Amino acid sequence: MLNAKTSRRSSVTMTAILLATTGSMVAAFVALAFVTVTSRPAEANPQFAQQTKLPCGQCHANPGGGGKLKPFGQKFKEKGNKL
C-alpha cells in the first residue's frame, strides 16, 4: 500500500515530467514559428547582372535568375563575384 509520502513523491515526479514535456513542446513550437516567419526564399541579385552587363541566365539555370548556378555562375561566385 502506498503511503502519503510515496504518493506525493509520485505526484511531484509526474508534474515535473509533464512540465518538461510541455516546455519542450512550447520551445519546439516557438522555434518552428520563428523559422517560418523569418525565412524567405532566395532571391536573385540584379546587381551582378548590372555589374557584368550579362543576363541572369548566363550564371543561373533559370533565365530569370536565382536558383541553381550553371558552371559559369559557380566560377563567378568562387572568384568573389568578379569576372
KAURVEN-V856640 format. One record per backbone hydrogen bond with DSSP energy under -0.5 kcal/mol. CO is the residue of the C=O (numbers start at 1). NH is the residue of the N-H. E is the energy in kcal/mol with one decimal. If there is no record, write none. Layout:
co-><CO & CO>
nh-><NH & NH>
e-><E & E>
This chain:
co-><3 & 4 & 5 & 6 & 7 & 8 & 9 & 10 & 11 & 12 & 13 & 14 & 15 & 16 & 17 & 18 & 19 & 20 & 21 & 22 & 23 & 24 & 25 & 26 & 27 & 28 & 29 & 30 & 31 & 32 & 33 & 34 & 35 & 44 & 45 & 45 & 46 & 47 & 48 & 49 & 49 & 55 & 56 & 56 & 59 & 61 & 62 & 63 & 66 & 68 & 70 & 71 & 72 & 73 & 74 & 75 & 76 & 76 & 77>
nh-><7 & 8 & 9 & 10 & 11 & 12 & 13 & 14 & 15 & 16 & 17 & 18 & 19 & 20 & 21 & 22 & 23 & 24 & 25 & 26 & 27 & 28 & 29 & 30 & 31 & 32 & 33 & 34 & 35 & 36 & 37 & 38 & 39 & 46 & 48 & 49 & 50 & 51 & 52 & 53 & 54 & 58 & 59 & 60 & 70 & 63 & 65 & 57 & 62 & 61 & 74 & 75 & 76 & 77 & 78 & 79 & 81 & 82 & 80>
e-><-2.2 & -2.4 & -2.2 & -2.3 & -2.1 & -2.5 & -2.5 & -2.4 & -2.1 & -2.5 & -2.3 & -2.4 & -2.7 & -2.4 & -2.5 & -2.6 & -2.8 & -2.2 & -2.2 & -2.5 & -2.5 & -2.4 & -2.3 & -2.6 & -2.4 & -2.4 & -2.6 & -2.5 & -2.4 & -2.5 & -2.5 & -2.6 & -1.9 & -0.7 & -1.5 & -0.6 & -2.1 & -2.6 & -2.6 & -1.6 & -0.6 & -1.9 & -1.3 & -2.3 & -3.8 & -0.6 & -2.5 & -0.8 & -0.6 & -2.7 & -2.4 & -2.3 & -2.1 & -2.2 & -2.5 & -1.8 & -2.2 & -0.8 & -1.7>
